[in-house]
Amino acid sequence: MADDTLRLPRTLVNQLLRQAQRTAGLAQGFVIRDRQDRYRCVPIPTDADLNKVALRARTQAPLAFYRSSNMPLPPLAAAQTAALADCTGLFLDIALDTKGVLQLRGWRLADGHATPLEVAITESAQPDLA
């Protein structure tokens, strides 16, 4: 059975927070690993067709899809979950509508379902996706 905790490096969490804070409304994108084995956030347009974007993103083997907003976000639609599950197994949701507290939630995507994960911030350079 897979662990229900996703351990993310503090450096990656800081990148996600900076990316989220750059946009007043919705921000979304993928976390990918570059050729130097570092993780970085790659934003995508908010009006992008998630099915098409996920299909193209598969070539980069993204670690996760993320989105953030200063307003409460609805759950992903079933079609979005299925498209993202084919691309990446993880989904991160960053809430900016909280006062002084980063609310980062994670889900494992598989078989058309999103299973909640506990998110822990580590000092490690690599995420633990167990």
N, C-alpha and C positions, 0 to 999 in steps of 0.2 A: 504494500500500500504506500502511495506517495505521501511524503510529509505535507502537512497543510500550512507550512510556513515558508514564505518566500523571503530569502535574505538578500537585500540589495546593498551594494557598497554606498557609503555616504557620498562619495564623489558623484555617483550616478543620481542619487536622490537630489543632490544640490542642482545638478543639471536640469532635472525634471522640474524642480521648483522654479528655477530661473526662466525656463521655457514657458511655464504656466503664467508667470508674472508678467511676461512681455506682452501678453494679450489681455485686453479688458474683458473680452467675452470668451467664447469657446476656443481652445487650442487643442490640436491633436497631431499625432504623428507616430513614428516608430522609433524604438530604441534598437540600434544596430551596432555590431562590432566592426570596427574598421580594420585595416590591414596591420596596424600596429597593436592589435588585440585590445584596443580601448573601446569602451562603449560611448556612444554619443546619440543625442536626440536629433531626429530628422523630421521637422514639421511637415505637415501636409495641409492643403487648403481645407477650410471648414466646410466648403460646399462640394468637396470632391466626392465622387461616387466610390464608396468604401469597397465595393466589390472589385472595381477596376484597380484601385490603388493597392489593395491587398494582393491581387494577382501579380502586379508588377513588383511589389515589395518582396515577394517570395524569393527572388533571385539574390537578395541580400541577406537572407536567413535572419530576419529580425528576432531579437530577444522578446520584445513585447510591443503591443500597441498601447498608446497612452492617450488620454484626453483630460482636459482640465477646464474649469469654468468658475466664475465667481457667483454662479447661480446653481441651484441643485440640478443635476443631470438625470435624465430618465435612463432606465436600463437600456442596454443595447437591444435592438430588435433581433428576432431570431435569424433573419437573413444576414445581418451584420455579424452576429456571433459565428455563424457558419463560415462566412467569408474569412473572418479573422482566424478561426481555428485552422483553416487550411494554410494560413500564412505563418502564424505564430501561436504558441500555446498559452500565451499570457496576455492579460489585459490589465492596465493600471488606470485608476481613476483618481484625479487630484482635485480636491475641493478647496477652493479659495474663499468660500463664503463663511469661513470660521475666523474667529478673532485670535490671531497670534499663534494658531496651532495648525501645523500641516496635517491635513487629513489625506492619507494615501491608502487607497484600498486596492487589493489585487484579486484577480480571478484566474483560475486555470480554465482554458477553453478546450473542450473535447466533446465529440459526439453531439454537437448542437446545444450544449449546456455550458453555463458558466458556474464553476464551483468556487465559492469564496476562499481566499487564502489570507492568513495572517501575514502582515508585512513587517519585517524586522530590518533595521538599519545596522550595517556592520562596518567595521574598519577594513575589511578585506577588499582587495582590488577587483575581485570577480564575484558575480552573483552566484548564489547557491539555489539551484532550481530543483532540488530533490523533491 
